[in-house]
């Protein structure tokens, strides 16, 4: 599940960079700075997504815990 999310986010970032590049030419240094910033934001999104997935999985597992059951008749 982690790979498709990363791919989608990468494609979004790539399209944003492409649109920005079409507007005005950037120096190599500016391009690298923007790319580094985009990758940092992408990394934060991936970490947040992984955290949310783990929290969701914890809630699913905790809901499967056995509970007390008392049978009073046949």
CORMODA-V819963 format. One line per field, one symbol per residue. ss: DSSP state (H for helix, E for strand, L for the rest). psi: psi as a letter, one per 40 degrees, with the letter a starting at -180 (. if undefined). burial: b if it has 16 or more other C-alpha atoms within 10 Angstrom, else e. Layout:
ss=???
psi=???
burial=???
This chain:
ss=LHHHHHHHHHHHHHHHHHHHHHHLLLLHHHHHHHHHHHHHHHHHHHHHHHHHHHHHHHHHHHLLLLLLLLLLLL
psi=dddddddddddddddddddddddiiiidddddddddddddddddddddddddddddddddddeeiiihhhhei.
burial=eeeeebeebeeebeeeeeeeeeeeeeeeeeeeeeeeebeeebeeebeeeeeeeeeeeeeeeeeeeeeeeeeeee
